[in-house]
Amino acid sequence: MSRNRLGEETSPYLIQHKDNPVHWWAWGPEALAEAKRTGKPILLSVGYSACHWCHVMAHESFEDEVTAAVMNDHFVNIKVDREERPDIDAIYMGALHRLGQQGGWPLTMFLDGDARPFWGGTYFPKVSLYGRPAFVDVLARISDIYQKEPGKVAGNAEALVQALSETSDGGAGPTIDDAILRDVTGRLARAVDPVHGGVAGAPKFPQWSFFWLLWRGAIRYRNGQAKAAVTTTLERMSMGGIYDHLGGGFARYAVDELWLVPHFEKMLYDNALLVDLMTEVWREMQSPLLAARVEETIAWLAREMIVDGGAFASALDADSEGEEGRFYVWSPDEIDAVLGADDAALFKEIYDVTSGGNFEGHTILNRRESGGLGSPDQEHRLAELRTKLLDARAKRTRPGWDDKVLADWNGLAIAALARAGTVFDRPEWVTMAQKAFTFVVERMTVAGRLVHAVRHGKGRAPAVAGDYANMIWAALRLYQAAGDESALAQARAWVDVLDTHYWDEERGGYFTAADDTQDVVVRLKSASDDATPSANAVMVSNLTALGTLTGEPRFAREAEAIMQAFSTDLSRNLGAHTGLLAAAIDLLAPQLIVLIEGKEQPHPRLEAAMRSLSVPGALELSVKGAVDDKGPAALRGKSADGGHSTAYVCVGPQCSLPVTREEDLRRVVIDLRSVG
């Protein structure tokens, strides 16, 4: 029977469409079988719950009876939540790129009965607009071509699948060394807007992989321009409208070059990665602004993003009451009504609230004109005013909450919280990380294999390589934060799963989908940058860390094999692989800092010294008594020097002499973290 089947799904995005007159199917063997049975092409629509333009297309076309009738008569219509099935999204977004089109969501692709793509686009308006054809005209044309020109359709489909299947020959590119990385660091630094931060131009995205490499290059090669570029970017973002000054957390991107006007959706992955980067930069710069933003963003995660059981939800929508940003913007009268005249005057001056506004007649709160935070007394007063406004805002209709739990995004959040909790001495943040980690291990694991997504105890999506890579990163961070041996054992077990089901035995590197994922037309393998880090890039760092901790050479060999597998891709476009280049620094110079507690409590100033310098990518351990079987052979068996708390700094197999004074530790770290 023809009907809309999305009411049977768990994804909030799919459920948003359960009442459409479109006869939607979820992705799966039943939908693909229906296409073969009917001989109709597949209309694949991919989006996510917080996507503004996905909502626009839904309201214009998918809720329209006339458009839905055309879709139902001529297509098998399949809805995919890109966050629930990133492997499916990556395939068909890759096909769109190979058609020479710019990507984005909603993704609208047309497939044959074997799920092979032959044409597509992104957002199509209901009527011809923005230089785009009307959606129903597109539908009519595609249906006509599919029925009358099957040879043309088959040729397109074969060419696209062939292009998606192609992988470069490993080993044909250069070996990544310090000379290359030093040069890339300099070139990337020059691409950053020196005034507003971010890559010059608009729109502006956080681009974690880009700025992570830039920061790592700044430290390793003592590049002051790169250091300033990262710091300026984070501080300008933190004062801009992309940051939620009342509730904490960052929106996905800004549409302008000033970081003023965001696309208002707030994603778990962006905020996790920004917390991690801000934490690392704070260690070096000691910026009160970055410390405040880390604390406020984590407070937002704790207040609004934790699901039952302790894991983290995926996203908050951009829209409420049918309008983008309505939940977040203010008028002067609204500020006056909540704060009263005197307090409102101060707040409006600091946060750029004017009668004309800066966004469709309203104001996006920002502090772009401030040189930084004010005096402690002023900041205390502003905090009290923000709390009053946050309480008032809570009475508004809230944006949609996508409460599905994704293993890969949770891994990013766990890793960030574990490190931030250690650096800022906030054990409750480490506890948050541990609870989320336990959730993934206990509720998202079936027969030793991760499930990518769950909601309300139900999960169907098969794990992708990124789930394992990010959760291994999380496990390694928790091991460093709490000395949890079970986390280290879990990391090793997940590497074994990756090696068994995702490793490319012929060319090296990890495929996105497992060898037993049955519903993908091609297994992709990539190390290029995306909004989230590449699984292959993360695994280079993870494997290097495991090799450093265990002394087992197999881990380093695998990390080197990944770099070799993508060396040709690197030679073609270094700038598209910044995450992989950042990970290459770990492979070049694995760093380990160990603090051994003396008979008394850990030396607080020695511990503070260890955490007051940025050593990006380094493993940082605190142990009692003596080092057991962890780390290089030169370190094993070492104990506190003369009963005093003692630090050792290791790069590769070589370790420093014992260090017991904080000024000596700073000197040794500064010397060993950099080259040239």
N, C-alpha and C positions, 0 to 999 in steps of 0.2 A: 504494500500500500504506500502511495506517495504521501509523505508527511515530513514535517520538521522533526528531526530526531535529537536535537541538541539539549532538550530537557533531560535527557538521560546522562548527560556528561557532568563532570566535576569542575572543569575549568570555568572560572568566572567570565572570561571572555566569550566562551562558547554559550554559556547560559544567558548572556546578554542578548543573544540572537535567537533564543528558543521560541519567541512569539512572532518572529518574522513570518510573513506569508511564503517565504522561500522554503523549498523542501530541502533543507540543509542535512547533510550527512557529516559526521565526524570522520577524520582520516582513519582508514582501516580497511581490512580485506573485504568487508561487506560493501563499502562504497565503491571500491575498485572493481568488484565483481558486478555491481550494478551498471557501471559504465560499459563493461564488456557485454552484458546481457542486452542493454538497450541500443548499443551502437552510438550513443551520444558522446560528445566530448565532455571532458571534465572542466568545470569552472572552479578553480582553486582560489579561495580568498583567505589570505594570511594576515593576521593582525595581532593585537594584544590589548588588554583591558584598559590601559592608561593612554591609548593612542587617540589623539584628538581627531585626526583626519579619518581614522577608522570609524569613529562615531559619526562624522559628517556623512561619509558614504553610506553608512547604515541607515541614517535618517532619510537621506535623499532617495536611495535606491532599494535597499533591502526591506524597508518597511512599506514600500510602495507596491500596491497590488498589481499595477500594470507591469512594472519592471519585473516583479517576482514571477508573474505569469510567463513572461518571455524566458526568464531563466529556467523555470520549471519545465517548459515545453521543449527546450532545445539543449539543456545541459544536465549533467549530474553535478550538483552543487556541493562542494566540500569546504567546510570551515576548519581552519587550523589556528590554534593559539601558538604563535611563534615561540613563546617562552616555554610552553609545554613540549613542543616538538622542534627544538632548534636544529636538529638534523634535517628535517623536512624543509624548514625555512631556508637553511643554508643552500640546499640543492637548488631550489627554485629562484632564490635571489641571485645565486650564481648564474643561472640560466638567463635571467633578465639582464644582468651585466653583460653577458656574452652576446646579447641582442643589441648591445650598444646603448642601453637605456640606463638612466640614473636610478638607483635603488631607493627604497623607502616603503613605508607602510601607510595604508593597506597595500599589500602585494596582491595583484590580480593576475593569475596565470591561467593559461589554457593548455590542457594536457590531452593526449590521446588515450585510448583505452588501456594502454600499458603504463600509464602515469608518466609518459615522456612529455616534456614541455615542448610546445611549438611556437607560442607567441605569448606576450603578456605586457603588463604595465603596472602602474601603482593605483593612484586615485583616479577614478573617472567620474566626472560630474553627471548629474541627471540630465542636464541640458548642456549643449556645447558651451564651454566656458574656459577661460584661462588658456586658450589655444588647444584645449583638449576636446576630443569628440564626445558626444553624448554617449552614455553607457549603453543605452538600448541600441544605438547605431553600431557600436562595437560588437555587441552580442549578435546582431543580425548578420554582420559581415563575417564574423568568425564561424558562425553556424553554417553559413552558405559555403564558405571555403572548405570547411571540414567535410561537408557532404559531396561537394562537386569537384574538389581538387585534392583527393586523398594522396596523390603522389607528392604534391607540394608539401602537405602536412607531414608526411612520413620523412621527406628529405630534411625538413627543418628539425624534426624531432631527433633523427639520427645524428645530425650535425651537432646539435646542442648536447646530447648525451655524450657523444664522442669528446667534445670539448671539455665537458665537466670531468670526464674520466682521465684526461691527460694529466700526468704528473711529470715534473722535470727530472732529468737525470741527476742524481746526487753526485757530489764530488767535482762538478765542473766549475764551481765558483771558487773565490779566494778563501783562504783560511782567515777567520776573523781574529785579528790581533789588536794590540793596543794602538798601533798606528792608525788602523781603520777607525777604531772606536773614538780615538781622540779627534780625528777629522770630522766624523759624523756629529760628535758633540758640538763642535764649533759651528757646523753648518746649521744644525737644528736651533741652536741658540739665536742665530741671526734671523731665523724665521719667526721668532716670537715677537709679538707687539710689545715694544719696550715700555709703553705707557700704561696700557690696559691689561697686558698679559694675554695669554692664549695665542694660538696661531693666528697671525695677522689676518684680518678680514672678518666676515660674518657669513653664516652663523658661527657661534663658538661653542665647542664641546669640551668637556674636561680632558678627554684624551689621555687617560692614565698611562698607557704604555709609552706614549711619546714623552710625557713629563717624568716618568720613572727612569727612562733611559737618560734623559737630560740631567736629572739629579745625580744619577749614578756617575755619569761622565763628569759632572761638576766636581764631585768629591774625588774621584780617582785621578783626574787629570788637572786638578786645581784650577778649574775654569771658572773665574769669577762671573763672566757674562752669563754662563749657563746657570750658575747658582742664583743670580739675580732674576733670570727669566722665570725660573720655577717659583721663587719666593713671590715675585710680583704677581704672577698668575694666581696663586692661591690667595694672596691677600686681596687682590681686586675682585676675585670671585666672592670672597668672604664678605665684602662690603657691598656687593651688587645685589640686584633684584633676583638673581638666580638663587640666592640664599634666602631661606625662609627665616626672617629675623625674629619672628615670634615663636615659631614652633621648632626651629632647627631643621637641618637637612637641606640638601641642594636639589634643585630641579634638574631635568635631564640635559638641557642645553639652553643657551640664550640665542635669540634670533638676531641680535645686534652685536656690534663689536665692543660694547661697553659693559657687557654682562648685566644689562638692566632688565630687559624684557625676556622672561623665560618661556619655554614651553613648560607648563606648570606641573607635568607629571613628575613624581618623585619615585625613583627606582632604588631598590635595595643595592644593586651592584655599584651604581655610581657613588652612593654614600659610603659603602664599605671601602671602596678603593680610595676615595678622597680622605677618609679617616686615616687610612694607612699611610698615604703620602704626606698628609699634614703632620702626622705623628713623627715621621722620619725627618721632615724638614724642621719641625720644632726642636728636635734634639740639637740641631746645629745652630739654629738662629735664635732659639728661645723667645719666639714671638708670642706675646700675650694674646694677640688676636687669634693665631692658629690654635693655641691651647683652648681658648674659649670656644672656637668652632668645633673642635674635636669633642669637647664636653657636651655642647648643646646638641650636636648631631647624634651622639650616642644616647643622650636623654630622649631625643625623638624616637630613636629605634626602640628604646625600652618602653616608652609610653604608648606608641602607636603601631609598632610593627611586629610585636611578638604574638604568635598564635598559641593556642592551647598546647602545652607540652614543651614550650620554650624555644622553638625554632622561629625563623623570621619569615614574614610574609613578603610578597614580591614587590608590590607597588601601590602607590596612591594615584588615582586618576587626575588628569588635568582639569576635567569638567565637573561642574555641579550645577544642578538646575538648568542644564542645557547650555551653559556658558563656560568657556575656557577661562580659568583663573578667578572666577567669581568668589570662591571661598577665600582667596588670599588678598584681594585688593580692598582699599579703604578710600573714604571721602573725608574731608576735614570735619564735616558735621558728625560723622560716626566717631571720629577720634574725640571730639569735644564731648559728646554724650557719655563716653565711657570714662574719660580722664578728668573732666573739668577744665576750666579755662587755663589756669596756670600750668598745670602739668601738660596739657595738650599743646600749649604754645612751645614748650621745650621739645616735646616729642616730634611735633610737626617740623620744627627747624632741623632737628638732627636727622630725621628719616625722610626728608624731601617730600612732605605732604603738602600739596598745593591745591588751590581751587580748580585749576585746569587739569591737574593730574598728569601722569606720564604714560597712561595706558587706557585708551578708550574712555577718557573722562574720569578715570579713577587713578589711584596712586598705588604703584607697587613699592612697598617699603624698601628703602635702600639707604646706604651711607656712603655713596660714591664720592661725595665731596669732602668727606672727613679724611684727614691725614692718617687716621688710625683711631684707636680707642681713646676715650677721654680720660679724665682723672678717675681714680678709684671711687670717689664720692659720686661723681656724675654717672659712672657706669652702674653703681649700685642703685641709684635712683631710676635709671633707665630700665634696669632689670625688673624693678617693681612695676613700672608702667607696662612693660611688655607682658608681664604675667596677667595684669588686668585685661589687656587687649586679647591675650590668648584665651582667657576664660570667656570673654565676650564672643570671640570667633567660634568657640566650641558650640555655641548655640545655633550657628548657621547650618544649613544643609551640607553635610560633608561630602567630599568627593568619594567615588567608589574605591573600595579597598579590595585589592586582589590578594586574597589570603592563601593562595596555593604556596606550597613550600617547594623551592627548587634546590636541589643538592648543590649545584655549582655556585649559585649566588650565596647560599648559606656558607659554603666554604670560604668565600671571600670575606663575609662578615665575621666569621669565627676567627680567621687569621688576623684581621684588623683589630678586633676587640682584644685578642690575646696579647698582641704586641702593645696596643695602647694602654691596656691595663697594667702591663709591666713597666712601661716607660713612665707613666704618670702615677704609678703606685696606687692604682685603683683596683683592688682585688675583686670588687663586685663586677667589674667589666670582664675579668677573666672568668668569673662564675657564669655570667651570661653566655660567654663563648662555650664553656663546658656543657651547659644545658642544651644549647643548640646542637653541639657535636653529638651528644647522647641521643637526641631526637633522630638525627640522620642515621646513626649506627643502629638504633633499635627499631625505628619505625619506617625507615626507607631502605631496608635491606631485605632481600629475599634470596635465600639459598646462597649467601655470600656475595650477591651482586646488588649494586645500588639500583634504586629506582630514581628516575630523574625528577619526577614531580608527584606530590601527593596533596590532597586536600580532603579534610575531614576524614582522614584515615583511608582514603581510596587513592590508588595510584596505578597508572597504566603505562606511562611513557617510559620507554627503555632508556637506560643511562647512556650518556654520551661521554666522550673522553674527558671533556671539561669537568664533569661531575667528579671523576676520580682525581684529576689533576688538582682541582681547587680544594677538595677535601683532604688530599695528601698534604697540601700546603697548610691547611688548617691544623692537621694532626701534628705537623712539625712545629708550628707555632705554639700549640698547647704543650707539647713536650718541653719546649724552651721555657714557657711561662710557669709551668707547674711541676716539671720533672716527671710527668706521667708516662711511665714505660708502656702502658697499654696503648697510648696514642701512637707511640713510635712503632709498636708492633702492628697496629692497624694500618699505619702508612705503608709498611712493608707488604702487608697482605693486599692492599689496594694496588700497589705496583704490580704484584703478581697477576691480578685480574686484568689490568691494562695490558701487560705483556702477552697474556694468553689470548685475549679477545680483540685487541685493538692494534697491536703492533703490525706494521707492514714488513713481513719477512723478506720481501724481495728488495725493497729500497730503503727501509728504515723509516722511523717516525710513526706517529699514531694516527690512525683513521679517526674521523669524528664518530662514526657509528661502529658498533660491535660486529663481529663476524656472524653473529646469529640474529641480527636485526633484519627482519625479512621484508619490510615494506618500504625500502629505499631503492630507487632505480640505479643509484651509484653511491659508492662509498667515497666521500670526500676526504681529502687530507690536506691540511693547511697549517701554516705557521704565521700567516699575515695578521695584522692588527685588526681589531674590531672594538666595539664598545667595551667588551670584556676581554681579558687577556686570552691569547691563544693557548690551548691545552698543551701544545708542543713546547711553547716558550716556558710555560709554568713548569713543565716536567723537566726541562733542562736544569732549572734551579733546584727542583725537588730531588732529582737524581744526584746532582752534585752534593747537595746537603746530606743525603743518605750515605753517599760514598765517604764524605768527610767524617760522619759520625761513626760509621761501622768499619771503615777501612776496607770494605769489599770492593774490589776493582770493577766488578760488573756494572755497578751503578754509573761510574764515570764513563765506562765504555758506551753505555746506552746514551748518555747525555751527548757524548761526542758523535754518536751515530745520528742523532737527531739533527745536530748542526750540519753534518755531512749531507743528510737527506735534503736539506733545504738550501744548500750552498748555491745552487744555480739560481733559485728564486732570489736569494740575497744579492747575487751579482747583478740581477736585472733591476732590482728596486730595493735598495737598503731602507729607504724611508717608509716603506710599507711593512717593515718587519722590526719596528723599534722594540717591541716586547722581546723578540728573540735575541736582538742585539744586547739588550739589558741583561738577559739571562747568560749570554756569552761571557760577561764579566765574571760571573760566579765560576764558570768553567776555567777561565784564565787564572783566577786567583781566589780559590775557596778560602773563606775567612772564618775563623772560629775564635771567640773570646770566652774564656772560662774563668769564673770567679769561684775560688775554693774557700769555703768558710773556715775560719780558725776555730779555736776552742770556744771563744766567746761568740757573741752575735756577729753577723756579717758587718764588715767595716762599712758604715753608712756612706762615708765620703768616697770610698773606693767604688761602691756600687753606683753612687750618683755619677761619678766620673765616667763609668762605663756607659751610662745612659745619657750623658750630656753631649756626646759627639755622634754624629751620624756615621754609621758604618753600614750603608745599605747592602742588604743581601747577606750580611754576616749571621752566623749562628751564634747565639749568646746563651750560655749555660751557667747556672749556679749549682754547685755541688757541695756536699758535706764530706769532710774527712779526706778523701782522696779520689782522684779520677780512676774510674774502673776501666771498662773496655771501650770507652768512647773516644773518638778523636784520633789524631795521628799517633803513630807508635811513640814518637818523642814525648807525647803528653801523658801517656798511660802510666799510672802509678804515682803521678805527681801529687803532692799534698801541700797543705798550707806551710809556708816557709816560717819556721821557728814559732809555729802556733798562731801567727798573724794571718788574717785573711789575705789571700794571694791571688793575683790574676796572671794568666798566661794568654798571650795573643799569638795565634797561629795563622800562617798563610800557606796553604798547601801542606806539605809534610813538615815544614819548619816552624818551630815555636820560639817565642821570646824567652829570655831569662825570667825568673820569677819577679813579679812586680808587687810591692806592698804599699806604695804611696800613690795617692791620687794624681799628683803632678807628673809622676813618672809614667803612670798608666796613660794619661792624656798624651804625653809625648810619644810613647810607643805606638798608640793607636793612630795618631796623626801621621806618623812616619810610615807605618805599614799599610794604611788604607789607600795610599796614593802612590803613583809612579811618576817619574820625570819631573 
